[in-house]
Amino acid sequence: MIEINNKALSLFNYIGSNSQSDEVLQGLAQNVDRDISGSIDVLESGLHTGKFDETLALLEKGEIDIDLNTVDNYFQFNRQKLNREIAELAKNFDLSSEVAISIEDDKLLVAGDTKSTQALQQYFDKDTRLNTLVQQTAKLSQFVEWGQAKQQAAVYKSEDMPEEQLVDFLKDARLVVTQQNQFLLSDKGSAFYSQGHSQFLMDKIQRSK
């Protein structure tokens, strides 16, 4: 059995190391039901002081672990703001077809080379406020999905799921954090590629029973 200390686990501790990755995931699989204290004040402080990236960095490093409902509430709040912004964008840009925007290296990259997509790219480049809102909300979406996966892993453990299968579930679930996210928008609203990742994996396991 692998001993895990009280320090919060971080995906970024084992990216790039398959052996270390397996060890940490096995440890997480064995400790998914442990009690976590919520550092809600840290998240709220980061949001209200504009130090959102620093707060997310603490989450990524595993230095704080925040209640899933708290993160989800902030995510839903940001989504509402984004949907209002996208509704305004739809008045000025052709969003009749879905537009995909990649989030890479703190930049938004609009897919396509039409006049409309090029104009949209220029808009996002100039509007730093909206740019930041999209990127923050994308991160929140990823953390919500990872949090849901960890919660479900605790359920699987209580149901005596084999450890190897539980580790495989966590390996698939971690992709939502380690892979680049995408922002999808149209005149009907917006969504992130990360949304629903954990539920997809849970449905897959349910179908295999």
C-alpha positions in Angstrom: 0.0 0.0 0.0 1.2 3.5 -0.8 1.5 6.0 2.0 0.1 9.5 1.2 0.8 12.5 3.4 -1.8 15.2 4.2 -0.6 17.5 1.4 -3.2 17.9 -1.3 -2.5 15.9 -4.4 -1.6 17.7 -7.6 -1.8 16.5 -11.2 1.2 18.6 -12.0 3.3 16.6 -9.6 3.4 13.7 -12.0 2.9 15.0 -15.5 5.7 13.6 -17.7 6.6 10.7 -15.4 4.7 7.5 -16.1 6.0 5.7 -13.1 5.4 8.6 -10.7 2.1 9.2 -12.4 0.9 5.7 -11.7 2.1 5.9 -8.1 0.3 9.2 -7.3 -2.9 8.0 -9.1 -2.8 4.8 -7.0 -2.3 6.8 -3.9 -5.2 9.1 -4.9 -7.3 6.0 -5.6 -6.7 4.8 -2.1 -7.4 8.2 -0.5 -10.2 9.7 -2.5 -12.6 9.6 0.5 -10.4 11.6 2.8 -11.8 14.8 4.4 -10.7 18.0 2.7 -10.8 21.4 4.4 -12.1 24.1 2.1 -9.9 27.2 1.7 -12.9 29.1 0.4 -11.5 32.4 1.6 -8.4 31.8 -0.6 -10.5 31.4 -3.7 -12.7 34.4 -2.9 -9.7 36.6 -2.1 -8.1 35.6 -5.4 -11.2 36.5 -7.3 -11.9 39.8 -5.6 -8.3 41.1 -5.7 -7.8 40.1 -9.3 -5.2 37.5 -8.4 -7.1 34.7 -10.0 -4.2 33.1 -11.8 -2.2 32.9 -8.6 -5.1 31.2 -6.9 -5.5 28.7 -9.7 -1.7 28.0 -9.5 -2.1 27.1 -5.8 -4.9 24.7 -6.8 -2.8 23.2 -9.6 0.2 22.7 -7.2 -2.1 21.0 -4.7 -1.3 23.7 -2.0 -5.0 24.3 -1.5 -8.0 22.2 -2.2 -11.4 23.9 -2.4 -14.9 22.5 -2.0 -16.3 21.5 -5.4 -19.6 23.3 -4.8 -17.7 26.6 -4.3 -15.8 26.2 -7.5 -18.9 25.2 -9.4 -20.8 28.3 -8.1 -18.0 30.6 -9.4 -18.0 28.7 -12.7 -21.8 29.1 -13.1 -21.6 32.8 -12.2 -18.9 33.3 -14.8 -20.8 31.3 -17.4 -23.8 33.6 -17.0 -21.6 36.6 -17.6 -20.1 34.9 -20.6 -23.4 34.0 -22.1 -24.5 37.7 -21.9 -21.2 38.7 -23.5 -21.7 36.2 -26.3 -25.3 37.4 -26.9 -23.8 40.9 -27.5 -21.1 39.5 -29.8 -23.7 37.7 -31.9 -25.1 41.1 -32.8 -21.9 42.2 -34.4 -20.3 39.0 -35.6 -21.6 36.1 -37.6 -22.1 33.3 -35.1 -24.8 31.4 -37.0 -22.3 28.5 -37.2 -20.4 27.3 -34.1 -16.9 28.9 -33.7 -14.1 27.0 -31.9 -11.5 29.0 -30.0 -8.5 27.2 -28.7 -6.9 28.3 -25.4 -3.2 28.0 -25.7 -0.4 29.6 -23.7 -2.8 32.2 -22.2 -4.0 33.2 -25.7 -7.3 32.7 -27.5 -6.9 31.4 -31.0 -10.1 31.6 -33.2 -10.3 28.7 -35.7 -10.9 29.6 -39.4 -9.7 32.2 -41.8 -12.9 33.9 -42.9 -13.3 37.7 -42.5 -15.7 37.0 -39.7 -13.3 34.8 -37.7 -10.4 37.2 -38.3 -12.5 40.1 -37.1 -13.5 38.0 -34.0 -9.8 37.2 -33.3 -8.9 40.9 -33.4 -11.8 41.6 -31.0 -10.6 39.1 -28.5 -7.0 40.4 -28.8 -8.2 43.9 -28.0 -10.7 43.1 -25.3 -8.5 41.9 -22.5 -11.4 41.9 -20.0 -13.4 39.4 -22.1 -10.2 37.4 -22.9 -9.5 37.0 -19.2 -13.1 36.1 -18.4 -13.0 33.3 -21.0 -9.7 31.9 -19.7 -10.7 32.0 -16.1 -14.0 30.3 -16.8 -12.2 27.7 -18.8 -10.0 26.9 -15.9 -12.9 26.7 -13.5 -14.7 24.3 -15.9 -11.6 22.0 -15.8 -11.4 22.1 -12.0 -15.1 21.4 -11.7 -14.7 18.3 -13.9 -11.7 17.1 -12.0 -13.5 17.6 -8.7 -16.5 15.6 -9.9 -14.2 12.8 -11.0 -12.5 12.7 -7.6 -15.9 12.6 -5.9 -17.1 9.8 -8.1 -13.8 7.9 -7.5 -14.7 7.9 -3.8 -18.1 6.3 -4.7 -16.4 3.7 -6.8 -14.0 2.9 -4.0 -16.8 2.5 -1.5 -18.4 0.0 -4.1 -15.1 -1.9 -4.1 -14.1 -1.1 -7.6 -10.8 -2.9 -8.4 -7.9 -0.5 -7.8 -6.5 -1.0 -11.3 -9.9 0.1 -12.8 -10.1 3.0 -10.4 -6.6 4.2 -11.4 -7.6 3.9 -15.1 -10.7 6.1 -14.4 -8.5 8.7 -12.8 -6.0 8.6 -15.6 -8.7 9.4 -18.1 -10.3 12.0 -15.8 -7.0 13.9 -15.4 -6.9 14.6 -19.2 -9.5 17.4 -18.5 -6.8 19.3 -16.7 -3.7 18.4 -18.6 -5.1 19.0 -22.1 -5.7 22.4 -23.7 -9.3 23.5 -23.4 -11.5 24.9 -26.1 -14.2 27.6 -26.0 -17.2 27.0 -28.3 -19.6 29.8 -29.1 -22.5 30.5 -31.4 -25.6 32.7 -31.5 -27.2 30.1 -29.2 -24.6 30.5 -26.4 -21.3 29.1 -25.4 -19.7 26.1 -23.8 -16.3 24.6 -23.1 -14.9 21.4 -24.5 -14.1 20.3 -20.9 -17.7 20.3 -19.9 -19.2 16.9 -19.4 -15.9 15.1 -19.5 -16.3 13.3 -16.2 -19.9 12.4 -16.8 -18.9 10.9 -20.1 -16.4 8.6 -18.3 -19.0 7.7 -15.7 -21.6 6.8 -18.3 -18.9 4.7 -20.1 -18.3 2.7 -16.9 -22.1 2.4 -16.3 -22.6 0.9 -19.7 -19.9 -1.6 -19.2 -21.6 -3.1 -16.1 
